[in-house]
Amino acid sequence: MKLVVVQFCITFLLLTSSFFVPSTADSSCGGKCNVRCSKASQHEECIKYCNICCEKCNGCVPSGTYGNKDECPCYRDMRNSKGGPKCP
């Protein structure tokens, strides 16, 4: 009986431990997107889409305020519903 309880506890801890791992993408995206969108005329919209792209691309945001998208292929290759670039 004790073995079953111990196995249950270990399984429970293993399954729930993944919920407590902090995401590095979430914490780094805000700063990177602030830099990326610092010169954008539509700053709020730029920040919104940059954060979406950054999170989907595991924290990768191209350096600078424009261009350099080859640094992050995931960011570069995301498209909106009309086929245009999604990420600023």
N, C-alpha and C positions, 0 to 999 in steps of 0.2 A: 504493500500500500504506500509506504514512504517513497519507494522508487517511482511510482506513478505521479505522486505529488511533485517530486523533484523534477521529473521529466516535463511535467506541465509548466512548472515555474520557469525552467530554462527555455522552453519553447515560447512562452509568453514574453519573456525578456528579449529574446532574439527578434520576435515579430514586432514588438513595440519600439525597439531601440532605433529603428530607421526613422521613426517620427520625430526623434529628438536631435537628429544630426542637423546642425545649422547649414543652410545653403549659402555657399560663398557667392553664387551668382547674384542673389538678392541683395547682399550687402555691398557688393562692388558696383552694381549697375547704376545706382543713383549718381555717384560721383563721376563715373565715366560718361553718362548721358548728359550731365550738366556741362561738362567740357565740350562734348560733341555738339550740343545744341546752343552753346553760348552766343553764337552770332546769328541764329536762325530768326527770321522775321516772325514766324509763328512758333514761338518758344514752347508754349504749353503742348501743342500738338506734336512737336518734335520730341519733347520729353516723353510723352505718352507712347509713341511708336518706338522710340529708341529703347525704352524699358521693356516693352513687349519682345522686341527682337533680342535684346541682351539676355533676358531670361531664357528664351528658347535656344539661344546659342551658348549657354553655359558661361555667361559673363564676358563674352567676347564682344568688344565694341572697337571699331577702328579708331586709331589715334587722330587727333586734330579735329577741326570743325567741318571739314569737307573732304571727300575723296578717301583714299587709302583703304578702300573696301576689300582689296586683295588680302589684307591682313586677317580678315575674318570671312572665309568663304560662306559659312552659314548665314551670316548677316547680309552678305552681298547677294546671295541667291534667293532670299525670301521675296515673294511677289505678292502684290495685292490682288484683289478679285479682277481687276482690269488688266493684269499682266505687267504693271509697272513695278518699280522697286518699292518695297514696303518700308524698308529701314532708311532713316535719314543719314 
